[in-house]
Amino acid sequence: MPNSRLDRSAPDTRPGQDRRSTLADLTPGTGAQIVAFDAAIPADVANRLRHLGFRPGIQVTKLRTAPLGDPSVYRLLGYDTCLRRHEAALIEIADQS
């Protein structure tokens, strides 16, 4: 069942738009630098993420993912926190080449 609610591996593709890398794309054990929030992020969600420390320029490492694929644990600023995949997908990261 591709692209179903149960298929957590389905890519988040939007026709006609360039796809940027997000925190949700990281694999456990990898890190990246935050560059921006998605332009469509609601103000209250952006504010909450900023209060948690998710800001441009911050280095974040994905530590692990829950057994069913959501949420994931991220380390930033010396502490660990969980984000659901839909929240992590709103945080754009620098490409890891």
C-alpha positions in Angstrom: 0.0 0.0 0.0 2.3 2.8 -1.1 1.5 6.3 0.1 -1.0 5.0 2.7 -1.1 6.1 6.3 0.5 2.9 7.3 3.5 3.1 4.9 5.9 5.2 6.9 8.6 4.8 4.4 6.7 6.6 1.6 8.6 9.7 0.5 7.1 13.1 1.1 6.9 14.3 -2.5 4.9 17.3 -3.7 4.5 17.6 -7.5 5.9 20.8 -8.9 8.0 21.7 -5.9 11.7 21.3 -5.2 12.2 18.8 -2.4 14.6 20.0 0.4 16.1 17.7 2.9 14.5 17.8 6.4 15.2 16.3 9.8 12.7 13.6 8.9 15.1 12.4 6.2 18.0 11.7 8.5 18.9 8.2 9.4 19.8 7.3 13.0 23.3 8.2 13.9 23.5 11.0 11.3 23.5 14.8 12.0 22.9 18.0 10.1 22.7 21.7 10.5 19.3 23.4 10.6 18.9 26.0 7.9 15.2 27.1 8.0 11.7 26.1 8.8 9.3 25.2 6.0 7.5 28.4 4.7 4.1 26.8 5.4 4.8 26.1 9.1 2.1 27.5 11.4 3.4 30.3 13.7 2.5 28.4 16.9 4.4 25.3 15.8 7.5 27.4 14.7 7.5 29.1 18.1 7.3 25.8 20.0 10.2 24.4 18.0 12.3 27.5 18.6 11.6 27.2 22.3 12.8 23.6 22.1 16.1 24.8 20.5 15.4 24.0 16.9 16.8 27.2 15.2 18.9 27.9 12.1 22.5 27.2 12.6 22.0 24.5 15.3 23.6 21.1 14.8 21.1 18.2 15.3 21.8 14.4 15.4 19.1 11.8 15.0 19.7 9.2 17.6 16.9 6.6 17.0 13.4 6.0 15.9 10.6 4.4 17.8 9.8 0.8 16.8 6.7 1.8 14.7 8.6 4.6 13.0 7.4 7.6 15.0 8.5 9.6 16.9 12.3 10.0 16.6 14.8 11.1 19.2 17.1 14.0 18.3 20.1 15.4 20.2 20.7 19.2 20.2 22.2 21.7 22.5 23.3 18.9 24.9 19.9 17.3 25.5 17.6 14.7 23.8 14.1 15.4 22.6 11.4 13.6 20.5 9.7 14.9 17.4 7.0 13.3 15.4 7.8 12.8 11.7 5.3 15.5 10.5 7.1 18.1 12.8 10.6 17.0 11.8 9.5 17.4 8.1 9.0 21.1 8.7 12.6 21.7 9.6 14.9 22.1 6.6 18.6 21.0 6.9 21.7 21.5 4.9 22.4 18.7 2.4 24.8 16.2 3.8 27.2 15.5 0.9 
